[in-house]
């Protein structure tokens, strides 16, 4: 009898797991359960090219359909996994009981929805799926003004895409600056200036209280009691791990399905990867839950290694990216808990610059804005565990190549 691996969730991590098992010539069978009617597709495009008037609105499949057929992957589309029976080792989904030898949960994340009245009105959207993106495209085709609630990556990317469509856009961010959870005030200031310069009505330190119908369409009542007239509203207020299936099955859950270095959950036959899981990271010596395509891909490779008898613990350096207008932000590492930040270059529109984050003298992360060299160098320094001199980093006359070379020499001394 072949070993059967059942994968719940059909995102990037699930597609990578199928590909990694196929590359390793794994001789088992795979059942892939996905809630959407589509094969796994590239999700970062939802807030970018899927909304961009000049972008390609066709779904970008991660692997073609033939790949799944050729590698004995049974794909159950439009199917919701309702329950895990750990005793019988099966998943109840779509009226079937699907037996597993190994189960991998790739359930991703769900929206953190703020307590705003009127969230269920027509014309109010979240953005998680291809259907959501299509709904927004249809709604904004005739819209003159859209309110985006949330100033994180998704909210700002949506705002940039909608401005390209010619929509008037207002962004409401409850925190005192955009991207407050992931970056420094200097980088936040840069993106606030960028969006305001492109015509976005960006308001920080203010939240939405109510969404309601109006004579002209809709309006959003904000916390200072003023109102913003609009034709549509997009909610981008963050995500929470989708752990309900795991919790009901009695798995250990703490800000995600808790997994070990090999992505094994509290049940040795059940793995979890991607946005839905939390894991100790050796570089930061803390438990992290990362919402990142890269993290899901690397964890999928870890699970494939375990299943094929080549276990290797997950220790990949986290990285993230965002495109807004003509600006590309690349982030290497995780800056949470920094006690010092160094800005290299001038953070103003049209310029390239980087922000370097330290804690107790050690490098935590780097944000690179239109600066591929800073991103590449920062990645290498982080992997070395380097402690570069902040003053030399700040001095643009000192090349990044020199700083990296010094770090290598220090490591080998």
C-alpha positions, 0 to 999 in steps of 0.5 A: 500500500502506498503512503497517502499524504492529504494536504488541506489548503491549496496555496503556495505551500501546498503547491510547493510540497507537491513539487518537492515530493515529485522532485524527490520521486516520492512514491506515495499518493497525494490528495490536495483539498482546496476550497476555491475552484482553481488550482493553486495560483500566485496570490501576491498578484491579487493586490497588484496586477489583478487590480492594476488596469495594465496588469494581466487579470488571468490567474497565474497558476503555480503549476499547470494542470498536467503537473498534478495529473503526472504526479498522482495528485488528486485535486479536490477543488471547491471542497471544504475540510470540515473535520479531522478524525485523528483516531481514524486518521481521516479528514471529512471533506465534501461528504467524503472520509479521506484516509491519510497516513500523513496530513499537512495543514496549509490552511493559511490565514483569515481576515481580522475584521474590525468591529465596524457596523455595515461590514456586510453591505454590498460594495464592501470587500475583503481581499483574499481570493481570486473571487475577491479580486474579481469582485473589486475589479467589477465594483471599481470599474464604475467607481469614482472613490474608494475607501481602503480601511487599513494601512498595511501592505495589502491596504497600500498595495490596493490603494496604489493599484486603484490610483492607477485605475484613476479612482479617488482613494482614501486610506484610513489607518488606526495606528499613528503611521502606516506599516507600523507593525513591520517597519520604522517611522522613517520608512512609514514616512516615506510611504505616506509621502509617496501615497499622498504625492500620488493623490491618496487621501491618507489619514493616520490615527483615525479609524472607521466606525460605520459603513452605511448607504447614502443617497449617492452610494455609500459613506464611511463614518470615521472616528472623528464623526466626519464622513467620507463619501465613496462607491466601494470599501476595501477592508485590509486590516490584517490577518489571523491564522486559520486554525479552527480545524486544528483546534477542533482536532485538539492540536496545540495552537498558540498564535497558529498551529505550533510546530517544531523545527521540522514542521511537525505539530503536536500530532506526529502524523500531522504537519502544518506550514505557512501562515497558519503555523507558528515556529521557533526560529533559531536566528531570532530565538523566538517563536514567529508566525510569518505571513509570507510566500517565501516562508510557506515555500521553505517550510514545504521543502522541510516537510517534503524532506521529512516525508522522503527520509531527508529531514532538515530543520527549517531555518531559512531567513525570512524575507518579504516584498511589496510593490507600490507604484514604481517602488519596490520594498524588499525586507530581509529578516524580521525587525521586531524588537529593534532598539536602533535603526540606521538609514542609509541614503535619503528616504524621499520619492525617486531615491533609493535608500535602506533601513538597517535594524539592530538589537544589542548591536546585532543586525536584525533586518534590513528594509531596502527601497528600490535598492537591490544591493542593500537587500542582497548585502543585508541578506548575506550579513544576516546569514553570517550573524554579522554585527556591522558598524552602524556608522559605516552603514550610515556613511554612503561613501563606504561601499556595501561591498566593503562592509560585507568583506569586513564581516566575512573577515571578522567571521573567519578571524 
